[in-house]
Amino acid sequence: MLNRRANHTQDVDAPCDNLLSPADLTLDHHSGIVVLSKCCMVHRFSMSASAYECAALLLDTVPGLMRTIASAMRQRYSDDDDMPTLVQLRMLAMLAARPWSLSELAAAQQVTPSSMSRMVDVLVQREWVARTTAPDDRRKVVLHLTPAGHAAHAAMVHAARDVAAALLAQLDAHDRARLYEGLSALRALLNTSCPTPVGSVSGEIS
């Protein structure tokens, strides 16, 4: 197990053809990381984590990340009357993906159709959403974004990404690369496993 080449690991910064021996390894019991001293450099191997441990870390981390982004956006746009509320932003994100009926949107947001209708009224007044009737059922109200609605949603997505980028800029390039690789793998898994493709996370800020 120890007789593996260092340049076969994901965390190696430079090639190394020397074989590892037990004397080259030191276990940091506090962090659970194996530290290697070889070729005048230090490499770190993260201990294998179970799927449950990964899930716990993910679910503990994401809510805090979204709260941080939401708080930063509220502070940045506190004086901007055109900024959508968080509820409106969530609705814009859903409608940016596809048109929704009023009843579908109400069910997804877990509110009554009458409450959803009042929320939609505000978006219609701001000219972000338009109401139409379904061609196969004139009693069915279909909601879709207007060009102004798409622009408002795109602006908020861009702002949320700016906030998240400022946070992630505090990581070094190596950690950002590892994070990107892990998130890319998770997104691919979700797109394969879930019937609905993963959309923009910024639409779920709360």
Secondary structure as the mmCIF struct_conf table of DSSP 4:
data_model
#
loop_
_struct_conf.conf_type_id
_struct_conf.id
_struct_conf.beg_label_comp_id
_struct_conf.beg_label_asym_id
_struct_conf.beg_label_seq_id
_struct_conf.end_label_comp_id
_struct_conf.end_label_asym_id
_struct_conf.end_label_seq_id
STRN STRN1 ARG A 5 ARG A 5
HELX_RH_3T_P HELX_RH_3T_P1 ALA A 6 HIS A 8
BEND BEND1 THR A 9 THR A 9
TURN_TY1_P TURN_TY1_P1 GLN A 10 ASP A 11
BEND BEND2 ASP A 13 ALA A 14
HELX_LH_PP_P HELX_LH_PP_P1 ASN A 18 ASN A 18
STRN STRN2 LEU A 19 LEU A 19
HELX_LH_PP_P HELX_LH_PP_P2 LEU A 20 LEU A 20
HELX_RH_3T_P HELX_RH_3T_P2 PRO A 22 ASP A 24
STRN STRN3 LEU A 25 ASP A 28
TURN_TY1_P TURN_TY1_P2 HIS A 29 GLY A 32
STRN STRN4 ILE A 33 LYS A 38
TURN_TY1_P TURN_TY1_P3 CYS A 39 CYS A 40
STRN STRN5 MET A 41 SER A 46
HELX_LH_PP_P HELX_LH_PP_P3 MET A 47 SER A 48
HELX_RH_AL_P HELX_RH_AL_P1 ALA A 51 ARG A 76
TURN_TY1_P TURN_TY1_P4 TYR A 77 ASP A 79
TURN_TY1_P TURN_TY1_P5 ASP A 81 ASP A 82
BEND BEND3 MET A 83 MET A 83
HELX_LH_PP_P HELX_LH_PP_P4 PRO A 84 THR A 85
HELX_RH_AL_P HELX_RH_AL_P2 LEU A 86 ALA A 97
BEND BEND4 ARG A 98 ARG A 98
STRN STRN6 TRP A 100 SER A 101
HELX_RH_AL_P HELX_RH_AL_P3 LEU A 102 GLN A 109
TURN_TY1_P TURN_TY1_P6 GLN A 110 GLN A 110
BEND BEND5 VAL A 111 VAL A 111
HELX_RH_AL_P HELX_RH_AL_P4 PRO A 113 GLN A 125
TURN_TY1_P TURN_TY1_P7 ARG A 126 GLU A 127
BEND BEND6 TRP A 128 TRP A 128
STRN STRN7 VAL A 129 ALA A 134
TURN_TY1_P TURN_TY1_P8 PRO A 135 ASP A 136
STRN STRN8 ASP A 137 LEU A 145
HELX_RH_AL_P HELX_RH_AL_P5 PRO A 147 LEU A 168
TURN_TY1_P TURN_TY1_P9 ALA A 169 GLN A 170
BEND BEND7 LEU A 171 LEU A 171
HELX_RH_AL_P HELX_RH_AL_P6 ALA A 173 SER A 193
BEND BEND8 CYS A 194 THR A 196
HELX_LH_PP_P HELX_LH_PP_P5 PRO A 197 VAL A 198
HELX_RH_3T_P HELX_RH_3T_P3 VAL A 201 GLU A 204
#
